[in-house]
Amino acid sequence: MSEIITAVYENGVLRPLTPLKLPNRTRVRLHIERSEVEITDPVFDLIGAFSSEKPLIDGIPVSQDPDLYLLADMMSAEAQELHAWEIAPQRYRRGSDGQAVRINNKSS
C-alpha cells in the first residue's frame, strides 16, 4: 500500500494531519519532502473553517489560545518577533527549554 500524507514535525515527532488506517506499531518507510505551503493550525484545516497566512506563535495553535492571537493582532507589527510570554505574560512563561509554558491561574 502506498499513500501520500501531510504531517507536521513537532518536538521530534512527525504528526499526521489526517488519521492513518494502520494498526499500532506498524512500521512504515518515509520519504520526507518539505511542503511549500506553510501549515498553520491543523484543527482549522481539518474542519475547513479559518485559514491564515500568519505563522504560529511558539507553535501554539490558534484553536488552543485564540486570545493570544487577538493580543498579537492588537500589537500589530511589533508582535511578529515576540514570544507568547512577551505577548501575554499573565498566561505564559518561558520554560527551561525555551518553549512557551501555559500558566495555570485557576484558583483552588
N, C-alpha and C positions, 0 to 999 in steps of 0.2 A: 504494500500500500504506500502511495506517495501523496503527500498533502503539503500545500504551502500555507503557512500561518503567519500572523504577525504577533510579535512578542515584545515585551519591554524588559530591558536588563536593569534590575534594581538590586543593590546590595548583594551582588554576587550571584543572583538568581535570575534566570530567564522566566518571565511570567507571560504565558499566552493570553491574548486579549479575548479569545473565544475558547469555550470548553473543548477539550480534546476527548475523543471517544477511544480512550486507551485504558487498559487495566493498569492499576497501580504497579509501579516498579518496572514498567515496560521500558526496555532500552530502545533508544532511537538514535539515528545518525543525523547530525545537523550540518547544514551549510549556512553559515552566517553571512548575511548581506545587509548592510546598513540601509535603513529606509530613508529615502529622500524627503519624506513627509514627516514633520515633527509631530509626534503623538502627544496630545495634551492630556486629557483626562479620559481614561478608558471607559469609565462608567457612562459618561455622556456619549461617547462614541457608540457604546452598545445600545443605549436606548434611543440614540438618534436625536437627542434634544439640543443641547447647546454645543457650539463648536467655537473655539477661539484660537487665534494665532499666537496668543500670549504664552510664553514659557511658564512652566510650573515654578512656583516659589518653593525652593528647597525640597522639591519632589512631592509636595503636598497637593493632592488633587483638589480641584475646586469643590467637588462634591463633599469632601471631608471638612472643609472650612471655607464656605463662600464668603464669610465676613472678612477673612484675611485678604481676599482679592478685592473686596469693596474698599477696604482701607488703603490698599496699594493703589487702586484707581484714584482715590481722593488725593493721594500724594503725587500723582502723575509721574512724570519722568524720573524724579529723584528716587522712586521706589524700585526702579529697574535693577539696580545694583545692590539692593538691600536684602538681608535675610529675614526670615519670619520673625525672629526675636527682635529685630530692629523695627519692623513694621508694627508688630503687636506684642510689645514686651510684657504686657499683662497676661498673655496667653501662651507665649513660647519662651524658652530659654535655650541657650546653646549647650548642647550636650558635650561630654568629654571627647566624643569622636568628631565634633564639629558639626553634627547634624542637629536640626531643629527638634526640640522635645516639647511636647504639649504639656503645659502646666495644669494640673487638676486643682481647680479652685472651689470644688464643691465642699460645702460645709457639712460637718458630720451631724 
